[in-house]
């Protein structure tokens, strides 16, 4: 029996995006009903490991685009001409919303957007429909950098907007996060950490090459917050969440170094394995080195900010 995995929101998001790409490729290639879809060939084509390919195929099977074969694996089920109509629309909607979101984020960081705005002002400025703006605003609300004012209008909340402030945030994390692992009330969240491990492994296996800056940030910050929560110290958890909320836009703004991101994800796997094996002191030392290296790397990218 085939079923799609549920290893957390970031894993689901990457699986869904990869499924869209496979579906679009089926349509573009005109693959007929019954055409086999070998995992190995797809992994080579999309430059990922077979694990995320398997997850994406399971999602397409649930949708009815493909179907399991008696001899194993999957084959095309839906006629290609039916896919030509649906696949591009999915990608266009995703790309447009992402571009609109990043334009607002960049304008807020640069000071082009004032602290208080109205929906009509945003719609005019970015050429958005009310429904399109609502979708973008909901994402910003969820991320914690805008709030609705009483009556009409919206107010942007503080974010880190300079390289020096961003560096201060990392120095605070270097103080907080290793200490969190050594807290006396530390209690391992094995289920949560294993889900995070699945997310990080998917990135290492190839998803880091095409994941959006938002997906990378969410996967990585989520892991660090899960570890902080294990500390049992609500002040450490709250402090880290605040820093992550403030630095989110700076992460989106900088260019993504894919090779460096892959290295950080591999370090995350090592960190998780240390925690799962009960080596808390080693994990705390490793966390400190990990954050110091990441801070140096990102300081270079943000030195002209």
N, C-alpha and C positions, 0 to 999 in steps of 0.2 A: 504494500500500500504506500502511495506517495503522498506526502503532505508537505506544505511549505513550512520552513523553520520559523521560530519566534524567539530569536536571541537578542531582543531589544530593538528600540526604534531605529538606531543607526544601521544595524545589520539589515533590518527590513528595508530601509530606504535604499541602501546600496543594491540589495537584491532586486528591488523593484526597478531601479534604473537600468541594471544589467539586463533584466527581462525585457524592458522596452527596446533596448539595443538589439537583442537577439530577434525579437519580433519584427523590428524594422528590417533587419538583414534578411529574414525569411521572405518578407514581402519584396524587397529590392531584388533579390536573387530569383524570385519566382519559383520557389521550391514547392513542388506539387505534394498533394496529400500522400502520406506514406513515406516521404523522404526521411531516412534516419538522421538523427542529430547526435553524433558521437560526442561525448563530453570532452575527450582529448582534443579533437579538432576545434571545438568551440573555444576551449581554453587557450589554444595557440592563437586563434584568430583574434580574441578579445584581450589577450595578454593578461590573463588571470589564472589562478589555479583551478583545479576541477571542483573544489568545494563550493565557491560562489556560483560557478556554472550550474552545479547540481541544484542549488537553492533557487536560482532563476528559472531553471527548467520546471521545477516543481510548481512555481507560481504560474507559469504559462500553461501547465497542465490543468491547474485549477480553473484558469480562465477559459480553457477550451481551445487554445491555439494549437497545442500539441497533445499527444496522448501516449501513455505507456505502451511499449511493445512487449509481446509475449516473451521474446528472447532477451528482454532487458533493455533499459534505456528508453528513449523517446523517439517519436516520429511526428512529422507535421500532420495536423488534423484539419485546421481551417484553411480553405483555399486562399492562395496568395492575393487574389484580387480583392478579397474582403479586408485583408490587412492593409492594403495600400491606402485605404480611406481612413483608417483609425490610427495607425502608428505615428504619422507625422504630427497629428494634432496633439498627442500626448507630449511630445518633445517640445513643440512650439509653446505650449502653455507653460511648461516648466522653465524654458529658457527666458520667456518674456517676464515672468514673475521674478526670476532671479535677477535679471538686469534692472528691473524697476526697483527692487529691494536694494541692490548695491548702489544705484544712483542716489537714493535717499540717504543711505549710510555714508557715502562719500561726501555728499553736500553737507550733512550734519557735522562730520569731522572737520571739514574745511571751514565751517562757519557760514557757508552760503545759506543754510536754513536757520532761521531764528529759533529760539527756545520754544516759542509758542506758535502753532500753526492751526489752520482750519482745514477741514476736508476739501472744501472748494478750492483753496489755495493749492493744495497738493495735487488735486485732479488737474487743474489748469497747468501747473508747472511741469508735470510729468506726462500729460496727455493720457490720463487714466480714466477708465469708467469707474462708477461708484463701486461696482462689484469687484473690479480689479484692485482698487485701492483698499477695499475692506479686507481682501485676502492678504495683502502686504502688511497692513496695519495689524492684523491678527498675529502674524508671524513676529512683528516687532514687539507687540504686547507680551507674547509668550517668552521672548528673549529678555524682556525686562528693561528696555531703554526708551519706552514712551508710555504715557498714561493719559486717560481721558480726563479733561477738566470738567468741573460742574457746568452744566449748560452746554455750550458749544466749544469746540476746539480741543486741541491736544497739546501736551507739554512733553518735550524730550527730557529724559532724565540724564544725570551726569554720566559721562563715559571717559575713559582715558583717551586723550587726544594728542599727547606729545610723547616723543620717545623717552624723555626722562621720567615721566609719570609711569609709562609702561614698565620701565626698568625698576622703578620703586615697587611696582606690583609683584615683579618676579622676586625681588629681595624679600618681600613679606612671605611669599610662598616658600622660599628656601628656609625661612624660620619656622613656618607653620607645619608644612606637610611631613617632613621627617619626624618632627615631634609628635604628630598625630599617631604615627605608627607605634610609638613607644609609650603612649598613654596607658595608665594602669587599667583602665576600663575597656581597652581595645578588645573587640570581639569580631572575629573574621566573618565577613558575609561571603561564604563560599559560592552560593548560587549567583550573587551579583557579580563577583569577580570572574567566575567562569563565563558568564555572559559577556562581560567586557573583554575577556580573552578571545572569545569567538569574533568579536568586532575587530580587535586589533589584528588577529590572524587573517581575517578577510582583507584588511588593508595591506598587510605584508604580502599576501598572496597575489596582489596585483591591483586591488581597488584603489590604492593610494595614487595610482597613475591617472585616474579619471574622477575621483571623488571631488566634490566642490569644496572650497574653503570652509563653508558652513558645516558640511558633513565631517570634515577632518576635525574642526574645532569641537563639534558636539561629541564625537567619539572619544576624543582625548580628554576633554574637560570632564566628561561623564565618569571616566575611569578615575580621575584624581578625586572627584567628589565622592565616589563610592568608597575609596580608601579612607578619605577624611571622615566619612560617616561611621566607619568601623571604630574610630577612636572613642566614640561615646561622648565626645566633648562638643556640645552644641555651639560653643563659641568658635571653635576651629572650623566647623562645618559652615557656619554663617559667614565667617571671614573669607573663606575660600570662595564661596558662592558669590559674594559681593565682588571680589577681585575678578572672577571669571566673567561676571556680567559686564563689568567696566571695560575689560580688555577685549571683549568680543569684536567690536568694530575695527580695532587696530589689527586684529588677526585677519579680518577680511580684506583690509586695505593693502597689506603687504603682498608681494609676489610669493607664490607658493613654491618653495624649493622641494620638489618631489623626492629627490634622493635623501635630503635631510629629514623629510617627514617619514620616509620609510625606516630610516635609522631610529628615529624616536619611537616608532611603533614596535620595532624589535626590542628596544629597551623596555617598553611597556610590558612586553611578554616576559622578559627576564624578571621585572619587578613583580608581576603577578605570580610567577612561579616561586619566587622567594617567599611571598606571603602565604601561598597555598601550602608550602612545605614547612611553615612555622618558623622561618628564619627572619624574625622581626628586626633584630639589630642589623643584620646584613641588608635587609630591605630598606631600613631607614638610611643607612649609609649610601645605598645605591640611589635612593630617591634624591638625596642631596646632590650627588654628582650629576644625576640626570637633569635636575632643574638648573644647576649651574651651567652645564653645557648648553642647554636650550636657551638660557638667558644670554649667553655670549653669542650664540648663533643669531638670535633675533635682534640683538642690539646692533649687529652689523647691518641687518636689513632695514632697521628703523633709524639709523644714525642721522639721516637727512630729514627726518619727519619733523 
